[in-house]
Amino acid sequence: MPINKSHGPEISKWRRRLERKGWIGLRRSLPPTGEWIEFHVIWKGWLYSGRCRLSDYDQADYWREGSMTYLLYRQQDIVEGVWRRCEPGRAG
């Protein structure tokens, strides 16, 4: 079931809980480009999660809807999002 605006309070609690565990909110700070990161974003009502190093992607991905660069830097239609640096040995 897609996440919608009526889930707002639960989504904020989810983000704050992750921030207490060391995650960084996308609205607070953008992730670094040259380091491996993990992320969770709610985009168009769905939760997307992954690991990536944004410097590995083409700059044109900034404009490609749904790409990791688009989700993490443009933040268009993002309801909430968090990221953190990957633990050593867990990247890729």
Secondary structure as GFF3:
##gff-version 3
##sequence-region A 1 92
A	DSSP	three_ten_helix	5	7	.	.	.	ID=ss1
A	DSSP	alpha_helix	8	20	.	.	.	ID=ss2
A	DSSP	beta_strand	24	25	.	.	.	ID=ss3
A	DSSP	beta_strand	37	43	.	.	.	ID=ss4
A	DSSP	beta_strand	46	52	.	.	.	ID=ss5
A	DSSP	three_ten_helix	54	56	.	.	.	ID=ss6
A	DSSP	three_ten_helix	59	63	.	.	.	ID=ss7
A	DSSP	alpha_helix	68	69	.	.	.	ID=ss8
A	DSSP	pi_helix	70	74	.	.	.	ID=ss9
A	DSSP	beta_strand	78	85	.	.	.	ID=ss10
###
